[in-house]
Amino acid sequence: MKKLISLLLLGVTLTASAQKHTCDKGKACANCENPYKRYTQNLPFTMPEVSAPQFPNRQVNLKDFGAVGDGITLNTDAFAKAIEQLSNQGGGRLLVPAGVWFTGPIELKSNINLHLEVGAVILFSGDDKLYSIIKTSFEGLETRRCQSPLSANGCENIAITGRGVIDGNGQCWRPVKKGKMTAGQWKEVLARPGGVKVRDDYWVPSQGYADAEKNADMNVVKASSEAEWNNYKRFLRPVMISLVNCKNVLLQGVIFQNSPAWNIHPLMCENVIIDNVLARNPAYAQNGDALDLESCKNALIVNSKFDAGDDGICIKSGKDKDGRLRGRPCENVVVDGCTVFAGHGGFVVGSEMSGGVRNILVENCQFLGTDVGLRFKSTRGRGGIVENIFIRDISMTDIKTDAITFNMYYGGKSVAEMLADGDNPDNTTKMPVTEETPIFRNIDIQNIVCNGAGRAMEFNGLPEMPIKGINLKNIVIKAKKDATFTNAENITKENINIIVE
């Protein structure tokens, strides 16, 4: 009976101020007090219990600070005043009622729960003048980008909860490839003011964006003056939810959508719970990852849905020298009960993994129509060690390319784009092993069912550093092509059934 009650509690949206619950006998019990405790029990690695942050029993209403939810009035100052007052009082809940709350960037502070009621939409402005250019990290490199629409830095006990929507107005920032859109969508894009059609099949939101792209390392650019940085501003499109060096974080129940770049990006955070959220972007959203958990420790990603224009659930830890110097692995992570509808990968590690990734459990998940199901990617120059990854009880359908892939030759393209372009990297010539050589080892993958894939599996390791110690057990894949294994050692296979159509 106690177990049944605990499971029922998990289906109820938690209040941000965690209350003590009682079991059927009216007594307090450990699982009732912390319904997240079960996720850190009986793991194949050691991980401390993670619980939701608690907040003072204090609430203010955004409307009391002069905010107007008409979708037109700019409410940046109202959000700032409300957060400042709550912070000065010791924290609490900032209630965002039903309405469309148009605003510039919002900065959270410690002990603040941003709570969106049903019908509440926070719509961020697409005016880049409202977003300062700041020092930050993007794609694992130290750089400068525009300030994120919603951010927190160095905070403790923060939450974004409720049943509302946060919209990043990403179409004002993102480039678009014609091949990813319908004819009607492409026509609409071309009609947007200020945009530039760089090629017949490629549009960017400003001439400054086009200028920056010519000098960029993938999506990271350098500039020699403030004038040049400002010219590049549209190119410096930010992640929508940026949480940096924060501790005790809860994201729960909210819809996060239409981000300028990555959608949700916890960076170097500790004790993170992402529960029952929906993170979504259009399928054509360039760099529109749903969730990028980077160099974080002790995190739960549970009961959530992801529908993205790039990777769905992605684990990272910095890129190349910058990531190695940071030296903070992404570790102790549980992903349970999640669904990924679209994107380049369902569950992904890399390609920025230079600080290491370890102690990850992914179970009870569904990947429906993603380009790849389980995607591990890196390249020479990264360094870093990915190890102790445990994946089990995964269901997949309509996977466009590989159900499972390990690709150590990642160059910024999706697997579908690599196949379409006929990329064929040299995987026979050995290079010297250095600190820049990525290592993938000790990964356990069990109980996988995939109905429909382009290829069952692809293992493409480095000749100087093969993929090692992968255990494959109880796997059924129906695919157009069989599995391939190159530069892979100590691969254990048990009860593998690949049906080639």
N, C-alpha and C positions, 0 to 999 in steps of 0.2 A: 504493500500500500504506500509506504514511504517513497519507494522508487517511482511509482506512478504519479504521485503528487509532484515530485521533483521534475519529472518530464513535462507535466502540464504547465508548471511554472515557466519552463523555457519557452513555451509558445505565447506567453503573455508579454507584451512590451513592458520592459522594466522602467520604472521611474528613475531619473538620474540620481536622486538621493536614495541610496539603497536602504530599504527598511528591513528589519529583522522579520523573517517569516516563521510560522510555526507549522509543525507537521500535524497529522490527524489527531494526535493525542494532546494537542495544545502546547507542546513543548518545543523550544527552539532546537533546530537540528542543523548540522554543518552544511548539508547540501541545500537546505532551504535558505540559509543565510547567504550562501554564494552559489547560485545555480551554475556558474562557470567552472566550479571545482572539478566536475566530472571530466572536463576536457584535458586536464593535466594528470589524470590518474591512469596507471597501467600503460604508460608510454614506453617505447623502445629506447628512450633516453631520459635523462633526469631534467626536469623542468619545474620551477616553483609554481605554486598556485597563483592564478591571476584573478583579480576581482575588479568589479566596476568601481570607479571613483565615487566618493560621497561628497555631497554639497550641503552647505547650510540651508536651513529651511527658510529661504528668503526668495522672493520673486518680484521682478519688475516687468512692466508691460512696455514694449517698444513704443506704443502709441502715446504713452505718457511723456515721451521725450520729443514730441512734435512730429513723429513719423506719420506719413500718409501712404496707405497701401493702394494707390491708384495706378501703379505701374508706370507713372510719369514723373512724380516728384522724386528728386534725388535725396536719399535718406542716409547718406554717409555720416553726417554729423550726429544724427539721432542714434545710430548704432554705437558710435564712439562715446557719446555722452552716457548712454545706458550702461555700457561695459565699464566705463570709468567709475560711475557711481557704485555699481555692484562690487567692483574690485576694492574700492575704498571702504566699503562696508564689510568686507571679508568674503565676498562671493555669494553665489546663488544662481537662480535660474533667470535667464532673459527670455521672456515669452514673446514669440513672434506670432501674432494672431493671423487669421485668414486674411488674404489679400495678396497683392503683388507688390513686393517691397523692392523698388528699384534703388540701387546703391553702388557706390564705389567700394574700394577694398575695406574689409573688416578684419581687425586684429583682435584675437581673443587674448585674455589674460588668465592667470591662474585662478582656479576655483570658480570658473564660469561654465555654466551649462546653457548653450544656445539651443533653445527648444522651440521647434516649429509645430504649431497646431495643424490639424487637418485643414487643408485649403490654403496654407501659407506657402508662398513662393518667394524666395529671395532671388532676385534677378540682377546679376551684376552688369554694370554698364560696359559697353564695348569701346568707350572713349579712352584711348591709351594715355591721354593727358592726366588721367586720375591715378595712374599707376607709376610710381617712382621706379627708377632703375636701381636695383640693389645688388650687393654681393651675395651669391648663393651657390648652390650646387645643382647642376642639371646634367642628366645622363652620366652621372658619376664624376663629373669634372667641376672644379672650382671655376666659377665664371660670374658673369653679371646677367641678370634677367629682369624682367618687369616684376614688380611686387605681385604676389598671388592675390586673387580675389578674396580668399579667406585663409588666414594664416595664424600661427602661434609659434613663438620661438622661446625656448627655455622655460616653458610653463609646466606647472604640475596641476593635476586634477582638472581636466578640461573635457567637455563633451559636446557633441552635436547630436541631438536626439529629437524624436517626435515622429510626425507622419507627413511632413511637408516636403518641399522640393527646393533644392539649391541648383541654380542654372548659371553657368559661366559665360553665356553668350559667346560661345567659342567660334561661331561662324565669322565673327569680326576679326579673328586672329589667324585662323588656320589656312594653309594652302590647300588646293584641291586638285586631284587628278581626274581627268575626264572619264577615264575607264572605270572608275569606281562609282560613277553616278548614272542616273537615268538621264535621258535627253532633256527632260523638263527641269531636273535639278541643275544640270549644267547651264541651261539657258538662264535660270534664276541667278546663278553665281555670276555669270558674265554681266548681268545688269547691276551688280552692286557697285556703288560709286567708289572711286579711288583704287580699284583693283587693277592688276596688270596681267594680261595673258602672255606669259613668258614663252610658251610654245602653244601649238594648236591644241595640245592635250593637257596643259598645265597652267593653273591660275594662282596668283599670290595676291594678298590683300593690299599691297602697296609697292611702290617703286623701291622704297627703302628696304623692304623685305627681299626683293630681287637682288639688290646690291649686296646685302649681307650674305645671301645664300652663295654667292660666287666665292666668298672668302671663308666659308664655314667648314669646320671639321664636323661633318654630319650636321647636328643642330646647335653646335657651340661655335660662336664667332668671337674674334678679337677686334678691338677698335683702338685707334691711337689718340682719340680726342673725345670730349663730351659731345661735341657736335656730331661726330660720327656715330657715337652710341645712340643719340637721339634719332638720327636718321634711320638706324636699324631697329627702332623700337618695336614695330610690329613683328619683326623676326624674333624678338626676345619674349615671345609669348610664354606666359607662366603656367605652371601647374595650377589647378584650381584650388585644391585643398593642400596647403603646405604646413606640415607640423614638424618642426625641427627641434631636436634636443628636448623633447617633452616627455614627461613621466605621468603615468596613469591617465590614459586616453580612452574615451568611449565614443564610438560612432554607432548610432543605433536607430533603425527604423526609417531613416531619411532616404530620399531619392537624390542622388548626385548626378547631374547630367550636363552635357554640352560644354565640356571643358576646353579652354584654349590649347592646352597640351595634355599632359597626364591629368587624370581625374583626381585621384586620391594618392597623396605621396607623404607617408610618414617617413622621416629621415632621422636616423640616430635616436629613435624614441625607445622607451622602455615601458613595459606593461601596457600593451595596446589591445583593445577589444573592438573588433568590427563585427557587428551583429545585426542580421536582418536588414541590411541595406541593399539598395539597388544602385549600381554605378553603371551609367549607360552613356554611350556616344553614338553618333551616326556611323554606319559601316565605313563611310568614306573619310572619317576623321583621322587625319594624318597625325601620328604620334599620340593617338587618343587612347592610350592605355587606361584600363579601368582602375587598377590598383597596383601601385609599385611600392612594396615594402622594402626599404633600403637601410641596411646596417642597423636594424632594430633587434631588440632582445625581449623575449617573453611576449609573444603576440598570439591572439586567437582571431581567426577569420572564420566565422560560423554563420550558417543559415542565411547566406547572402547570395545575391544574383548579380551577374556581370555581363554586359552586352556592349562590346567595344569595337572601335575601329583599329585597334592594335592588340597587344597582349591583354589577356583577361586578368589573371592573378599572377603577379610577377614578383620574384624575389631577387634583390640586387644588393650590392655592397661596394659600389664605387668602381671607377674605371682606370685601368692602367696605373701609372705612377701615383696619381692623386688618390686612387682607392687604396693602393698599398701603403701609402704614407698615413692615410686615415687609420687603417688597420683595425676596422671595426666590422666583424662579420655580422651577417644576418643569422641569428641563431635562436633556437627554442621557439618554433612556430608550429601551430596546429591549424590546419585548414580542414573544416568538417562541414558536411551538409551544404555545399555550395553548388551553384549552377552557372555555367558560362555558356551563353547563347551564340556569340560570334566573336571574332577577333583572330589575331594571328596565332594565339596559343591559349589553351585552357588553363593549365598550370605551367608556369615558365620559370626557369632559373637562368639569369644572365640577361644580355651578354655582359653587363657590367657586374662582375663578381670578384673583383680584384682583392677585396678585403676578406673574402671567404664566405661560404654558406655552409651551415651544419645544423644538425638536429632539427629536421623538418618532418612532420607527419601530415600527409594529405590523404583523406579517406571520405568515403560516402559522398562522392561528387559526380556531377553529370556535365559532360561537354557536348553541346548540341550544335553542330554546324560550324565549329571553329576550323581554321586552316590546319592546325596541328592540335593533337590532344595534349600529350605531355612533351614539353619542349625544353631541352637543355642546350644552351648556345654560348659560345665563347670564341676567342681567336688568340693567336699569338700576340704577345704584348700585354695581355691582361695580368698574368700571374694569378695567384689565389687558388684556394682548395675548396672544392665542393664535395662534401662527404656526409655520410649518415643521413641519407634522405630515404624516407619510408613512404611508399605510395600503395594504397590498397582500396579495393572495392570502388572502382571507377567504371562508370557506364558512359559510352560514347556512341554517337550516331552522326552520319554524314560528315565525316572528317575529310576535308578537301585534299589534304596531302598525306602527311605521316601521322599514324596513330601515336607513335612514340619516336622521337628523334633526339639524337645527340650529335650536334654539329659544331665542330671546333674550327670552322672556317667562316664564321659569321661576318658579313660585310655590310650590314645595315638593311638588308632586304628580308621580306618575309620568305618562307619556304616556297610559296606559290610563285613569287616574283623570281626567285632563283631558278626554279624549274622552267618558267616561261622564258627566261633570258638564256637558258642553256649553260648556267655557271657550272664549271667543272674544275674545282680547285686541285692543285697538285697535292695529293695525299701520300706520296711515296718518298719525296726528298726530305731527309732528316735535317733538322736545324739543331744547334746547340741548346741544351737544357739550361735555362737561367731562371732568375726570379720572375721573369716575364712569361714563363711557360704555365698555362693553366692546367690544373689537375682535377679530374673528375673520378671519384672512386667510392666504393661501398654504398651502392644505391640498391634498394630492395623494392621491386615492383611486383605486386601480386593481385590476383582477382580482378582482372581487367576484361571487360567485354566491349568490343567495338563493332558495330554493325555499319560497315561502309567506310572505307578509307581509300585514298589514292595509292598508298603504300603501307604495308603493315608496320615496318620499323626501319629506321636508318640510324646506324652507328657509324660515324665518320670521325675517328679520332686522329690525333697527330702521330706521325710515325715515331717521333722522339718521345712522346708521352701518350701511350694508348689509354683509352678509357678502360678502367680496371674494376673488377669486383662487382659486376652488376648481376643481381639475382632476379631472374624472370620466372614467375610461377603462376600457374592457373590463368592463362591468357587465351582468349578467343578473339580473333580479328578476322573479319571478312573484308578483303581489300582487292584492288585491281592488280597490285604487284606484291611480291613476296618481300620479306625482310632482307636487308643487306647489312653486313658487318665488316667494317674496315678499321684496322688499327684498334682492335678491342680485345682485351685479354681477360681471362678468368670470368667469362660470362657463363653463368649457371642457368640452364633451361630445364624446366620441369612442367610437364603437362601444357605444352604450347600447341595451340591449334590455329593455324593460319589457313584460311580458305581463300584461295586466289580465284577471283571471278574471271 
